[in-house]
Amino acid sequence: MQSQLLSLNRRTFLSNSGMGLGSIALADLLSREAHGADPKLPQVADTAATIDSGIPGLTHFAPRAKRVIYLFMSGGPSQLDLYDYKPLLKQRHGEQLPDSVRGGQRLTGMSGNQSSIPLVGSPFEFRQAGSGGAWFSNLLPHTAKVADELCVIRSMYTEAINHGPGVTMFQTGTQIAGRPSFGAWLSYGLGQDNQNLPAFVVLITRDKSGQPLGAHLWGSGFLPTRHQGVLFRAAQDPVLYLGNPAGIDAASRRGLLDRLRELHEHQYQQLPDPEIRSRIDHYEMAYAMQSSVPEATGTAEEPKHVLESYGPDVSTPGTFAANCLQARRLAERGVRFIQLYHQDWDHHGGLPGALPKLCQETDQPAAALIRDLRARGLLDETLVVWGGEFGRTNYCQGRIQANFGRDHHPRCFSIWLAGGGIKAGTVYGETCEFGYNVVSDGVHIHDLQATMLHLLGIDHERLTWKFQGRRYRLTDVHGQLVHGIMS
């Protein structure tokens, strides 16, 4: 008897205890089925254990959105040339940034040593659109036409002043690489809606330059590896190593996986490490994806008018247009978090020439995605986000010239949201007349993340994972709900 007790080591005890929490949630789910309740309908979770179980449909409260499509413009788009109209900068073009406006704030090493910091107005025209009167640059004619679907936040801010920490902060809630990404947290909290596709998919516009995008941005960090994002490439085989090698048919692969599963199950009995279960899940998901991915990524059946709405680039794999259409197809197939990355928005110079090209690549597809989701009845349950890691300065980097540039600016910048639970046709927050500081309704990254989770039915303070002695969450110890952007 004593030897049996001693054999119940700490790892086994903790593993069994963890399974017990999942069993509580499963028992609750089965109880609802027994009493005639639909387990797929949103339910209120009384404890964090239910949402931590990874069973889809169990949330802290009724969700407004089921999934996220995040259009990330890596490099820092210039809000002053796209969404935040500041006529004063044209009036005072070439004058020095007043010390009273700067307030001694930190500048990057790229412009902090300039002897002159001249204000520079936008070379692009602006006009108002939609019932909310939001301002849009003439570089965004298609986005302006869906203004009544958008909530433009002009008062975002962050502590990160360089690209690596800035992008990492938006994706993981911290400037330090290695923490779980937003999509991984969502996969952990809500589980999969489609058992034949990953909960978290990443799409990157091909042939772009700029700051590199590392796999840590869609990694699972200290969460189980099954929650990490799966990168879909613009290639004949969208997922690496998914297809069978030459000479291996489906039956042979199935038999191999069955035997491999038996070995893993035997290993798990000896050493109950959760990563062994994750490994089994990975193999089974890969097998299911052999048929589900080609179907999800194929667009041959898409109507001509839908393809045309995304613009001429939609037929070229790996373009932003093609990825936006792909995002819609993945959304309607139940993928929880679809992350699109589009690079090259880092304009320290050459902004007047480069920004129109990037907007031409992204403006029509992003607007078409909103319309397409709306037409299919998906927009009300899909949260769409557009934005970068920070904004750009109101002053010129270097001397003023025709093809000038702007430096990084974390103090205020703009993003927009649409869809599930968002107050459409509105503008939130305000910056000063110089476009340098937030003057009302500032929104920190953690506030945005907390609000997004809330719209998905998750209390950001209760979605946690214990690691190295403390409980972590996406928003760390920060984050306030932004009620003004929620309908």
Secondary structure, DSSP 4 states (H G I P E B T S, - for coil): -HHHHHHS-HHHHHHHHHHHHHHHHHHHHHHHHHTT--TTS-EE-SSHHHHHTT-TTEESS--S-SEEEEEEETT---GGGTT---HHHHHTTTSBPPHHHHTT----TTTTT-S--BB---SS-EEEETTTTEEEETT-HHHHHTGGGEEEEEEEE-S--SHHHHHHHHHHSSSSTTSPPHHHHHHHHH--SSTTS-SEEEEE-TT--SS---GGGG--TTS-GGGS-EEEPSSSSSSTT-SPPTT--HHHHHHHHHHHHHHHHHHHHHS--HHHHHHHHHHHHHHHHHHHHHHHH--TTS-HHHHHHT-GGGGSTTSHHHHHHHHHHHHHTT-SEEEEEE-----SS-HHHHHHHHHHHHHHHHHHHHHHHHHTT-GGGEEEEEE-S-EEEEEESSS--TT--EEEE-S-EEEEEEETTB-TTEEE-EE-TTSSSEEES-EEHHHHHHHHHHHTT--TTT--EEETTEEE-TTTT-----GGGB-
